[in-house]
Amino acid sequence: MAESTSPATTTKTTAPKKPDTASKAKPKKKQKRSVSSGHVHIQATFNNTMITVTDPKGNVLTWSSAGATGFRGSKKGTAYAAQIASEKALNQAKQQHGLKTVDVFVGGIGLGREAAIRALQNVEVAVDSIKDVTSTPHGGVRPKKPRRG
């Protein structure tokens, strides 16, 4: 049996449509927000120190950490590493967003707590308030069930 191809079974191939360049909208350039006052959140652990600069609503402007500034291993947990990370984050916030005054929220029990706060004076940012937000245990974990026996 010979196969016959009829015009009804053949499919017509069309060239793909080219996108219309005139109707394509250019992506909008992101505007830099001008934020004169903000919050600095410092999380100081034994192994690292993270600094986050936010606007008063909590939207992140810049951030830095001891690890991001080039410190590795046990050097990340030092006070000097926290100072460098704090200066880097705040210099970026000053240059990009015009930050002038901050409220500081410190959490954790690492060595970088005090050094990160002292670095704010080096960057010449006015500190309105400093608040400790370190979490404290309450009640502890559920006790183990008693042995049967």
C-alpha positions as CSV (number, residue, x, y, z in Angstrom):
1,M,0.0,0.0,0.0
2,A,1.4,3.3,-1.0
3,E,1.0,6.2,1.3
4,S,-0.6,9.2,-0.2
5,T,-0.3,12.7,1.1
6,S,-3.2,14.9,0.6
7,P,-3.2,18.7,1.0
8,A,-5.4,18.4,4.0
9,T,-2.9,16.4,6.1
10,T,0.1,18.6,5.4
11,T,0.8,21.3,7.9
12,K,1.9,24.8,6.8
13,T,4.9,26.2,8.6
14,T,5.1,29.9,9.2
15,A,8.1,31.9,10.2
16,P,8.1,33.0,13.8
17,K,6.9,36.6,14.4
18,K,9.6,39.1,15.1
19,P,8.9,41.2,18.2
20,D,8.0,44.7,17.5
21,T,10.8,46.9,18.8
22,A,8.7,50.0,18.9
23,S,6.2,48.6,21.3
24,K,8.9,47.2,23.7
25,A,9.1,49.3,26.8
26,K,12.6,50.0,28.2
27,P,13.1,48.8,31.8
28,K,12.7,51.7,34.2
29,K,15.9,52.7,36.0
30,K,15.7,52.1,39.7
31,Q,15.7,55.4,41.6
32,K,17.9,55.8,44.7
33,R,15.8,56.5,47.7
34,S,16.8,59.5,49.8
35,V,16.5,58.3,53.4
36,S,17.8,60.8,56.1
37,S,17.0,58.6,59.1
38,G,17.0,54.8,59.4
39,H,17.7,51.8,61.6
40,V,20.9,49.8,62.0
41,H,20.4,46.1,63.1
42,I,23.5,44.5,64.5
43,Q,23.5,40.7,65.0
44,A,26.7,39.7,66.8
45,T,27.3,36.0,67.2
46,F,30.5,34.2,68.3
47,N,31.3,33.3,64.7
48,N,30.3,36.4,62.7
49,T,28.7,39.9,62.9
50,M,26.0,41.0,60.5
51,I,25.0,44.6,60.1
52,T,21.9,45.6,58.2
53,V,20.9,49.2,57.5
54,T,17.1,49.7,56.9
55,D,14.7,52.6,56.4
56,P,12.2,53.3,59.3
57,K,9.7,50.9,57.7
58,G,12.2,48.0,57.7
59,N,13.2,47.9,54.0
60,V,16.8,47.0,53.6
61,L,19.1,49.7,52.2
62,T,22.5,48.1,52.6
63,W,24.1,45.3,54.6
64,S,27.5,43.9,55.4
65,S,29.1,41.2,57.5
66,A,32.5,40.3,58.8
67,G,32.6,37.4,56.3
68,A,31.6,39.7,53.4
69,T,34.4,42.1,54.2
70,G,37.0,39.4,53.6
71,F,37.6,37.9,57.1
72,R,37.6,34.1,57.2
73,G,37.4,31.5,59.9
74,S,37.8,32.5,63.6
75,K,38.7,36.1,62.5
76,K,35.1,36.8,61.6
77,G,34.0,36.8,65.2
78,T,36.5,39.5,66.3
79,A,35.7,43.0,67.3
80,Y,37.9,44.4,64.5
81,A,36.0,42.5,61.8
82,A,32.7,43.9,63.2
83,Q,34.1,47.4,63.1
84,I,35.1,47.1,59.5
85,A,31.8,45.5,58.5
86,S,29.9,48.3,60.3
87,E,31.9,51.1,58.6
88,K,31.4,49.5,55.2
89,A,27.6,49.1,55.5
90,L,27.2,52.7,56.9
91,N,29.5,54.3,54.3
92,Q,27.4,52.7,51.5
93,A,24.1,53.9,53.1
94,K,25.5,57.4,53.5
95,Q,26.7,57.6,49.9
96,Q,23.8,55.9,48.2
97,H,20.9,57.1,50.3
98,G,22.1,60.1,52.3
99,L,21.7,58.6,55.7
100,K,22.3,61.0,58.6
101,T,20.7,59.7,61.8
102,V,20.1,56.1,63.0
103,D,18.4,54.1,65.7
104,V,20.6,51.0,66.6
105,F,19.2,47.6,67.5
106,V,21.8,45.2,68.8
107,G,21.2,41.4,69.1
108,G,23.4,38.6,70.1
109,I,26.3,38.1,72.5
110,G,29.4,38.2,70.3
111,L,32.5,40.3,70.6
112,G,31.4,42.6,67.8
113,R,28.5,44.3,69.7
114,E,30.4,47.3,71.1
115,A,32.9,47.6,68.2
116,A,30.1,47.9,65.7
117,I,28.4,50.6,67.7
118,R,31.6,52.5,68.1
119,A,32.2,52.4,64.4
120,L,29.1,54.5,63.9
121,Q,31.0,57.5,65.4
122,N,33.9,57.0,62.9
123,V,31.4,57.2,60.0
124,E,29.9,60.4,61.5
125,V,26.3,59.2,61.7
126,A,24.2,60.6,64.6
127,V,22.9,57.8,66.9
128,D,19.4,58.6,68.3
129,S,19.0,55.5,70.4
130,I,20.5,52.1,71.1
131,K,18.3,49.2,72.0
132,D,19.2,45.6,73.0
133,V,17.0,43.1,71.3
134,T,18.9,40.0,72.3
135,S,16.4,37.1,72.8
136,T,16.2,35.5,76.2
137,P,15.1,32.0,76.9
138,H,11.8,31.6,78.8
139,G,10.8,28.3,80.2
140,G,13.3,26.3,78.2
141,V,12.7,23.2,76.2
142,R,10.1,20.6,77.1
143,P,11.5,18.1,79.7
144,K,12.2,14.5,78.7
145,K,9.5,12.0,79.6
146,P,10.3,9.8,82.7
147,R,11.8,6.4,82.2
148,R,9.6,3.4,82.6
149,G,10.8,0.7,84.6
